[in-house]
Amino acid sequence: MSTSGALDHEYRGTPARAIEQHYDIGTDFYALWLDEKTITYSGALWADGDTLDDAQARKLDYFVEGTNAAGARRVLDLGCGWGSLSRRLVDHHGVESVVGLTLSRKQHEHISSWGDPRIDVRLEGWADHVPDAPYDAIISIGAMEHFAQFGMDRQAKVQAYRDFFSYCRRALPPGGRLGVQTIAKGNAHPNRQSLADVRFLWSEIFTHTDIPRFAEVVQASEQLFDICDVRNDREHYVKTCEAWGERFARNRDRAVELVGEEVTARYEHYIEACLRQFGEGHITLLRFVLQRT
């Protein structure tokens, strides 16, 4: 089986400079308002009585279980953030080796500082990563949002996502599983406030980025992967944003010390806009478990 990283089409996702603009504001800043144990920057999976830390661990375990990654020899953490999934795979699920991919220098520095030989973090995107052997499982949490750029038509977006699924299929053995979590467009009718939120989010926070629709993800994976499980967890992202907002408010003074008033106010606006967008159904949270056909 070929594990070549060569693509049939040019990569058309968010450029590295835009990724750095968002994620490289500073690890200490993000640690103020994300969960303090792992700095997990994606929607959690909540159960009654959960703390934010509990809900983030539950989300990671959902994907580990769904992809049969526990006890695996090699797992690809595609879009690894600050390493919460990579660390949970090796510390709690007996995975021998994890390769983590990120385009953020700050995230790369953070994970590298652990000096854990079981975790090989790479400053590269999936389109440039050429595995030297198939992975037993691939998990991508919060990265698919960056695989298409704003202004692309539906056909171009589906092709960009299909390039990603084709890559993952080549990097997995027959029957291998892929876990994907992504923010996606919802079905609520837009109003003046929601349109203002969208303009802010995609001009001030997630530049050069467009998020998928459910149907685009399904179409892009056809004949490459079977969908084994799918969840629409919009309400879980609302709870996550509420928890982030509470932590942000408690640590606001320290945030101003780290990044200044302008950036602090921008991220307050960001969290408030996300609460409205998810709460009203303009955007949603999708989780997929897929199996290579």
C-alpha positions in Angstrom: 0.0 0.0 0.0 1.3 3.4 -0.9 1.8 6.0 1.9 2.9 8.7 -0.5 2.0 12.2 0.6 1.6 13.4 -3.0 -1.8 15.1 -3.7 -3.8 14.9 -6.9 -4.7 18.6 -6.4 -2.9 21.6 -4.8 -3.6 22.1 -1.1 -6.1 24.8 -0.8 -6.6 25.2 3.0 -5.8 28.0 5.4 -2.2 29.2 4.9 0.4 28.7 7.6 0.7 32.5 8.3 -3.0 32.6 9.1 -2.7 29.6 11.5 0.2 31.3 13.3 -1.7 34.6 13.5 -4.4 32.9 15.5 -2.7 30.1 17.5 0.6 31.8 18.2 -0.8 34.6 20.3 0.7 32.7 23.2 0.4 29.4 25.1 0.1 31.2 28.4 -2.8 33.3 27.1 -4.8 30.2 25.9 -4.1 28.4 29.1 -5.9 31.1 31.0 -9.3 30.2 29.6 -9.1 26.8 28.1 -9.0 23.8 30.4 -5.9 24.3 32.6 -4.7 20.7 32.5 -4.4 20.2 28.8 -5.2 23.4 26.9 -7.6 21.6 24.7 -9.0 24.1 22.1 -12.1 22.3 20.8 -15.6 21.5 21.8 -15.9 19.0 24.7 -18.2 16.1 25.2 -20.3 16.6 28.4 -22.0 14.4 30.8 -23.9 15.3 34.0 -21.5 16.5 36.7 -18.6 17.0 34.4 -16.0 19.7 34.9 -14.4 21.2 31.7 -11.4 18.9 32.3 -13.7 15.9 32.6 -15.6 16.8 29.4 -12.5 17.3 27.4 -11.1 13.9 28.5 -14.4 12.3 27.6 -14.2 13.8 24.1 -10.7 12.5 23.6 -11.7 9.0 24.8 -14.7 9.0 22.5 -12.3 9.2 19.5 -9.8 6.8 20.9 -12.5 4.2 21.4 -14.2 4.9 18.1 -11.0 4.5 16.1 -9.8 1.4 18.0 -6.6 3.4 18.8 -6.1 2.0 22.3 -3.0 -0.2 22.4 -2.1 0.8 18.9 1.5 0.9 17.7 1.2 4.1 15.6 -1.4 6.9 15.7 -1.5 10.1 13.7 -2.8 13.1 15.7 -3.6 15.4 12.7 -3.9 19.0 13.9 -2.6 18.2 17.4 -3.0 21.5 19.1 -1.2 21.7 22.4 -0.9 17.9 22.5 -3.8 16.8 24.8 -4.8 13.9 22.5 -1.2 12.8 21.9 -0.5 12.8 25.6 -3.8 10.9 26.5 -3.0 8.3 23.8 0.4 7.4 25.3 -0.4 8.0 29.0 -3.9 6.5 29.3 -4.4 4.2 26.3 -1.1 2.4 25.8 -0.2 3.7 22.4 3.4 3.1 21.6 4.0 6.1 19.3 2.1 9.2 18.2 3.0 11.6 15.4 1.4 15.0 15.9 1.1 17.6 13.1 0.6 21.3 13.7 1.3 24.5 11.8 1.6 26.5 15.0 5.2 27.2 16.2 4.0 27.8 19.8 2.1 24.5 19.9 5.2 22.7 18.4 7.4 24.3 21.1 5.0 23.4 23.9 4.8 19.7 23.0 8.6 19.5 22.2 9.3 20.8 25.7 7.9 17.6 27.2 10.8 15.6 25.8 8.6 12.5 25.5 10.1 10.1 23.0 6.7 8.5 22.4 5.4 11.8 20.9 6.9 13.0 17.7 5.5 16.5 17.0 6.1 17.9 13.5 5.8 21.5 12.3 4.0 20.6 9.1 0.5 20.1 7.6 -1.1 16.8 6.5 -0.4 17.6 2.8 3.3 17.7 3.5 3.5 14.8 5.8 4.7 11.5 4.2 4.4 8.6 6.7 7.1 6.0 6.5 4.5 3.3 7.3 0.7 3.1 7.6 -0.9 4.4 10.8 -3.2 2.1 12.9 -5.6 5.1 13.4 -5.9 8.8 12.5 -7.6 11.3 14.7 -8.2 14.9 13.6 -9.9 17.2 16.1 -10.5 20.8 15.2 -8.4 20.9 12.0 -10.9 20.3 9.2 -12.2 23.9 9.7 -8.9 25.0 8.1 -9.0 22.7 5.0 -10.9 25.2 2.7 -10.7 28.9 2.3 -13.5 31.5 2.3 -14.8 32.2 -1.2 -14.4 28.7 -2.6 -17.5 27.3 -4.3 -19.0 24.1 -3.1 -17.3 21.9 -5.8 -13.9 23.3 -4.8 -14.6 22.8 -1.1 -15.7 19.2 -1.6 -12.6 18.5 -3.6 -10.4 20.0 -0.9 -12.0 17.7 1.7 -11.8 14.8 -0.6 -8.1 15.3 -1.0 -7.8 15.1 2.8 -9.9 11.9 2.9 -7.9 10.4 0.1 -4.7 11.2 2.0 -6.0 9.5 5.2 -7.2 6.5 3.2 -3.6 6.0 1.8 -2.2 6.4 5.3 -4.4 3.7 6.9 -4.5 -0.1 6.4 -7.7 -1.7 5.1 -10.3 -1.4 7.8 -8.3 1.4 9.6 -10.4 4.1 11.2 -10.4 7.9 11.1 -11.9 10.2 13.7 -12.8 13.7 12.7 -14.3 16.6 14.7 -15.2 19.8 13.0 -17.2 23.0 13.4 -19.7 23.1 10.6 -22.4 25.4 9.1 -25.8 25.0 10.7 -29.3 25.3 9.3 -30.7 28.3 11.1 -31.9 31.2 9.0 -29.4 34.0 9.2 -30.3 37.3 10.9 -28.6 40.7 11.2 -26.7 39.7 14.4 -25.6 36.3 13.0 -24.3 37.9 9.8 -22.3 40.5 11.9 -20.9 37.6 14.0 -19.8 35.7 10.9 -18.1 38.8 9.4 -16.3 39.3 12.7 -15.3 35.6 13.2 -14.0 35.2 9.7 -12.2 38.5 9.3 -10.8 38.9 12.8 -10.3 35.4 14.2 -10.3 32.7 11.5 -9.0 34.5 8.5 -8.7 32.7 5.1 -11.0 30.0 6.4 -14.4 28.5 5.6 -16.1 25.7 7.5 -17.9 22.7 5.9 -21.5 21.7 5.7 -22.5 18.2 6.8 -23.3 17.2 3.2 -19.9 18.4 1.9 -18.1 16.1 4.4 -20.3 13.1 3.5 -19.9 13.7 -0.2 -16.1 14.1 0.1 -15.8 10.8 1.9 -17.9 8.7 -0.5 -16.3 5.5 -1.7 -13.2 6.2 0.5 -14.7 5.7 4.0 -17.8 4.2 5.5 -19.3 6.5 8.2 -19.6 4.3 11.4 -20.8 7.0 13.7 -21.8 10.7 13.5 -22.9 13.1 16.2 -24.3 16.6 16.0 -23.2 18.1 19.3 -24.0 21.8 19.0 -25.2 22.0 22.6 -21.9 20.5 23.8 -20.1 23.4 22.2 -22.4 25.9 23.9 -21.4 24.4 27.2 -17.8 24.5 26.3 -18.0 28.2 25.3 -19.8 29.0 28.6 -17.0 27.3 30.5 -14.3 29.2 28.5 -16.2 32.5 29.0 -16.3 31.9 32.8 -12.6 31.2 32.9 -11.8 34.2 30.7 -13.7 36.5 32.9 -11.9 35.3 36.0 -8.5 35.7 34.4 -9.2 38.8 32.3 -6.7 41.0 34.2 -3.9 38.5 33.5 -4.9 38.3 29.9 -4.5 42.0 29.5 -1.0 41.7 31.0 -0.1 39.0 28.5 -1.6 40.3 25.3 -3.0 43.8 25.9 -6.5 45.2 26.0 -7.2 45.1 22.3 -6.5 41.4 21.9 -8.3 40.6 25.2 -11.4 42.5 24.0 -11.3 40.8 20.6 -11.3 37.3 22.3 -14.2 38.3 24.6 -16.2 39.3 21.5 -15.1 36.0 19.9 -16.4 33.8 22.8 -19.7 35.8 22.9 -20.2 35.5 19.1 -19.5 31.7 19.3 -22.1 31.4 22.1 -24.7 33.1 19.9 -23.8 31.2 16.7 -23.9 27.7 18.4 -26.8 28.6 20.6 -29.0 29.7 17.7 -27.9 26.9 15.3 -26.0 29.0 12.8 -23.0 26.8 13.3 -22.8 23.4 14.8 -20.3 20.7 15.9 -19.9 17.4 14.1 -18.1 14.3 15.2 -17.4 11.5 12.7 -15.9 8.0 13.1 -15.1 6.6 9.6 -13.6 3.3 8.4 -11.5 2.8 5.4 -13.5 0.9 2.8 
